[in-house]
Amino acid sequence: MTRSSDHATKAPGPSRCRRSAFRARLAPGLLLLLSGSLHSEAWGDIIRDYDIPTGSGANSGTYNGNYSPIADFSTFVPPQNSDELFKGSVQFGLTAASGNDTTHTLNGRADLNWYNRPWSYNLYAYAYNSANKNETTAEHYVGAARTRYDLNDDSYLFSQLRLTVDRFSGYSNQLALAGGYGRQLLKSEHQNLSIDMGPGIRRDVLRYGPTKYRALGYLGFDYTYAFTETASFEQRASAEAAGNGVTMRTESSLKLGMSEKLNLRLAYLINYTTNPPPNAQYTTDTTTLINLEYAL
C-alpha cells in the first residue's frame, strides 16, 4: 500500500523515529506470517501507530472485473483493490445415470476470502467422488488455508497449508506447508496476474509404506481475464518440487454469469506427478467439471 507520507520530504525528528520503530516491529510480524499464523492482533498496534488505512477511501480503489479464485491455492485480489471485507463462493456438480449403466459423479467446493488490509486470508475445501455400480472409481479431498501480507502495491508475503487425500494416488494423505514472496505483475480492470514462490516442507503418508518428510520448492501463478461483467477466464497453476519428484497442478476455467449471485462454471483440471508411488497406476489425472456456483 502506497503511503503519501513516503513521498514527502521531512526534517529529522519524531517522524523518522516513528518509521524506525515501525520497521523494528515489522520484522517479528513477518516471521509470524511465514510460520503460517493467521493471528492478526499482533499487528493492531502497528497499524494504529503508523496510521495504515483499514477502511475504504481515496486509496482503496475498486476492482470491477469478475474474480473468483477456485484453484487449490489461489492468489488473492489485491487487498488495496478490494472494497469488501469478505468474498466467497460455493460450487456443486452432479452427474447420475441409472439403468443398464449405474454411475454417479459428485463434486463440491467452498472458497472463502477475508480482506483486512494489508492482510488477506483464504479457506478452501474441495471434494470429488465418482462411482460405477456402487464401486468407487475416484475419491479426492482437499483442504487448504492461506494468508497474505501486502508489502506494497505490487509485492507480498504469503504462507499456505494444504492437506490432500486421494484414495487412488498411492498416498493416504499429503500435508504441505510453504511460504515466501509474491509479485503482482498485472493489475487492471480486466486482467490480474500474480506469481509467488518459496520453500516449504511436505509430509507424505504412503498407503503401503512409511511416512516421509521432504523439503520442497513451491512456484505458483494465477491469471484472470474478465471479458465482460458476467464472463471471465481463469488460469491457475502450481508446482511442488520435493525429493526426486515434481507435482504440477493446473486449472483452466470459464465463468458465465446467470444472475447476480448464480454462475455457471466450466473447468478442466490436470494433476501430474513425475514419480508417483509404485501402486499408483497413472502419473496424470484429468477432471472436467460443469458446476453451478453461488456467490456468498
C-alpha positions in Angstrom: 0.0 0.0 0.0 1.5 3.4 -1.0 1.5 6.0 1.7 1.6 9.6 0.7 3.9 10.4 3.6 6.6 8.2 2.0 6.9 10.8 -0.8 7.1 13.9 1.3 10.4 15.5 2.4 10.6 15.7 6.2 13.2 17.1 8.6 14.8 14.7 11.1 12.6 14.4 14.1 9.9 12.3 15.7 8.6 11.0 12.3 12.0 9.4 11.5 12.0 7.7 14.8 8.4 6.6 14.2 9.4 4.9 10.9 12.3 3.2 12.6 10.1 1.9 15.3 7.7 0.6 12.7 10.4 -1.3 10.9 11.7 -2.8 14.1 8.2 -4.0 15.0 7.5 -5.2 11.4 10.3 -7.9 11.4 8.8 -10.2 14.1 5.4 -9.9 12.5 6.7 -11.1 9.1 8.2 -14.1 10.8 4.7 -14.9 12.2 3.3 -14.7 8.7 5.9 -17.1 7.2 5.2 -19.6 10.0 1.6 -19.8 8.8 0.0 -17.9 11.7 -3.4 -16.2 10.9 -3.3 -14.3 14.2 -3.5 -10.6 13.4 -3.8 -9.0 16.9 0.0 -8.5 17.0 -0.4 -6.1 14.1 -3.1 -4.0 15.8 -0.7 -1.6 17.5 1.5 -1.3 14.4 -1.5 -0.4 12.2 -2.7 2.2 14.7 0.7 3.7 15.4 1.6 4.0 11.8 -1.8 5.2 10.6 -2.2 2.4 8.0 -5.7 2.8 6.4 -8.0 -0.1 7.1 -11.2 1.2 5.5 -12.4 2.4 2.1 -11.1 5.8 0.9 -9.2 7.6 -1.8 -6.5 4.9 -1.9 -8.8 1.9 -1.6 -9.8 1.6 -5.3 -12.3 -0.8 -6.7 -11.8 -3.9 -8.9 -14.7 -4.2 -11.4 -13.7 -7.5 -13.0 -15.2 -10.9 -12.2 -12.6 -12.6 -10.0 -13.4 -15.7 -8.2 -10.4 -17.8 -7.3 -11.1 -21.6 -7.4 -7.7 -23.3 -7.6 -6.4 -25.3 -4.7 -4.1 -22.4 -3.8 -5.5 -19.2 -5.3 -3.8 -15.9 -5.1 -6.0 -13.0 -3.9 -7.5 -10.0 -5.4 -5.0 -7.3 -4.2 -6.4 -6.2 -0.8 -5.9 -2.5 -1.7 -8.2 -3.1 -4.7 -11.0 -4.8 -2.7 -13.8 -2.7 -1.3 -15.3 -5.6 0.5 -14.3 -7.3 3.7 -15.4 -10.8 2.6 -15.9 -12.6 -0.7 -16.8 -16.2 -1.1 -18.4 -18.9 -3.3 -19.7 -22.4 -3.2 -19.9 -24.8 -6.1 -21.8 -28.0 -6.7 -21.9 -30.5 -9.6 -23.7 -33.9 -10.1 -23.8 -36.5 -12.8 -26.0 -39.6 -12.4 -27.1 -42.4 -14.6 -29.3 -45.5 -14.0 -30.5 -48.5 -16.0 -28.0 -50.6 -17.9 -25.2 -48.3 -16.6 -25.4 -47.1 -13.0 -22.9 -44.4 -12.3 -22.7 -41.1 -10.4 -20.2 -38.3 -10.0 -20.4 -35.7 -7.3 -18.2 -32.7 -6.5 -18.4 -29.6 -4.3 -16.2 -26.6 -3.5 -16.1 -23.8 -1.0 -13.8 -20.8 -1.4 -13.9 -18.1 1.3 -11.7 -14.9 1.4 -11.4 -12.2 4.0 -9.7 -8.8 3.5 -8.3 -6.7 6.3 -5.6 -4.6 4.6 -2.8 -5.3 4.4 -3.8 -8.8 5.4 -5.8 -11.4 3.3 -7.0 -14.8 4.4 -8.4 -17.7 2.4 -10.0 -21.0 3.3 -10.7 -23.6 0.6 -12.3 -27.1 0.6 -12.9 -29.5 -2.3 -14.5 -32.9 -2.6 -14.8 -35.2 -5.6 -16.4 -38.7 -5.7 -17.2 -41.0 -8.6 -18.7 -44.5 -8.5 -19.8 -47.1 -11.0 -22.3 -49.7 -9.8 -21.6 -48.9 -6.2 -17.8 -49.3 -6.7 -15.8 -46.2 -6.1 -13.6 -45.2 -9.0 -12.4 -41.8 -7.8 -12.2 -40.1 -4.4 -10.4 -36.9 -3.8 -10.5 -34.3 -1.0 -8.5 -31.1 -0.4 -8.5 -28.7 2.5 -6.3 -25.5 2.4 -5.6 -22.3 4.3 -3.6 -19.3 3.1 -2.6 -15.9 4.4 -1.1 -13.0 2.5 0.5 -9.7 3.7 1.0 -6.9 1.2 4.3 -5.1 1.4 3.3 -2.5 -1.2 1.1 -2.3 -4.3 3.0 -5.0 -6.1 4.8 -7.2 -3.6 3.5 -9.5 -0.9 4.5 -12.3 1.5 2.4 -15.5 1.8 2.1 -18.7 3.7 -0.1 -21.7 3.0 -1.1 -25.1 4.4 -2.7 -27.8 2.2 -4.0 -31.3 3.0 -4.7 -33.7 0.2 -6.4 -37.1 0.5 -6.6 -39.0 -2.8 -7.7 -42.7 -2.5 -6.1 -43.8 -5.7 -2.9 -41.7 -5.7 -0.8 -44.2 -3.7 -0.8 -41.8 -0.7 -3.1 -42.0 2.4 -2.6 -38.2 2.6 -0.1 -35.4 1.9 0.3 -32.3 4.1 2.3 -29.4 2.6 3.4 -26.1 4.3 5.0 -23.4 2.2 5.7 -19.7 2.4 7.6 -17.0 0.5 7.4 -14.0 -1.7 4.9 -13.0 -4.4 4.6 -10.3 -7.1 1.6 -8.7 -8.7 2.6 -8.5 -12.4 -0.7 -7.3 -13.9 -3.4 -5.4 -12.2 -6.2 -3.7 -14.2 -9.9 -3.6 -14.6 -9.8 -6.6 -16.9 -6.7 -8.6 -16.0 -4.9 -9.8 -12.9 -1.7 -11.8 -12.9 0.4 -12.8 -9.9 3.2 -15.2 -9.2 4.6 -16.5 -5.9 7.4 -18.8 -4.8 9.1 -20.0 -1.7 10.4 -23.0 0.3 8.4 -25.4 2.3 8.1 -28.9 3.8 5.7 -31.8 2.9 4.7 -34.9 4.8 3.8 -37.9 2.6 1.9 -40.7 4.2 2.1 -43.7 1.8 -0.8 -46.0 1.7 1.5 -49.0 1.7 4.8 -47.8 3.1 6.5 -45.4 5.6 5.8 -41.8 6.2 8.3 -39.4 4.6 9.1 -35.8 5.2 10.6 -33.8 2.3 11.8 -30.3 1.7 10.0 -28.6 -1.2 10.2 -25.7 -3.5 6.9 -24.0 -4.5 6.0 -22.0 -7.5 2.5 -20.8 -8.5 0.8 -18.3 -10.7 -2.7 -17.0 -11.0 -4.2 -15.2 -14.0 -7.7 -13.8 -14.6 -9.2 -12.1 -17.6 -12.7 -10.5 -17.4 -14.4 -10.4 -20.9 -17.4 -8.7 -19.5 -19.1 -8.1 -16.2 -20.6 -11.6 -16.3 -17.9 -13.7 -18.1 -14.3 -14.3 -17.2 -11.5 -16.8 -17.9 -9.2 -18.0 -15.1 -5.9 -20.0 -15.2 -4.2 -21.3 -12.1 -1.0 -23.4 -12.0 1.3 -24.6 -9.2 4.4 -26.8 -9.0 6.0 -28.5 -6.0 9.5 -30.0 -6.3 10.2 -32.3 -3.5 12.7 -35.2 -3.2 13.0 -36.9 -6.5 9.7 -35.8 -7.9 7.7 -32.8 -9.1 3.9 -32.4 -8.7 2.2 -30.0 -11.0 -1.5 -28.8 -10.9 -3.3 -26.7 -13.4 -6.9 -25.5 -13.7 -8.5 -23.7 -16.6 -12.0 -22.4 -16.1 -14.6 -20.2 -17.7 -17.2 -18.5 -15.6 -20.5 -17.3 -17.1 -22.9 -15.2 -15.0 -26.6 -16.4 -14.9 -27.8 -13.9 -12.3 -26.3 -11.6 -9.7 -25.4 -14.5 -7.4 -25.5 -17.6 -9.6 -22.9 -18.6 -12.2 -22.1 -21.5 -14.5 -18.5 -22.8 -14.1 -16.7 -24.9 -16.7 -13.3 -26.2 -15.5 -10.6 -28.5 -16.7 -8.1 -29.8 -14.1 -4.7 -31.6 -14.6 -2.7 -33.2 -11.8 0.7 -34.5 -12.9 3.3 -36.3 -10.7 6.6 -37.3 -12.2 7.4 -40.1 -9.7 4.2 -41.4 -8.0 4.3 -44.4 -5.5 4.6 -47.8 -7.1 0.9 -48.7 -6.5 -0.4 -45.6 -8.4 -1.5 -46.6 -11.9 -1.0 -43.3 -13.7 1.1 -40.2 -13.5 -1.6 -37.9 -14.8 -5.1 -37.3 -13.6 -7.6 -35.1 -15.5 -11.0 -33.9 -14.5 -13.7 -31.9 -16.4 -16.3 -30.1 -14.3 -19.5 -28.3 -15.1 -20.7 -26.7 -11.9 -23.2 -24.2 -10.6 -21.5 -21.6 -8.4 -23.2 -19.4 -5.9 -21.6 -16.2 -4.7 -21.8 -15.6 -1.0 
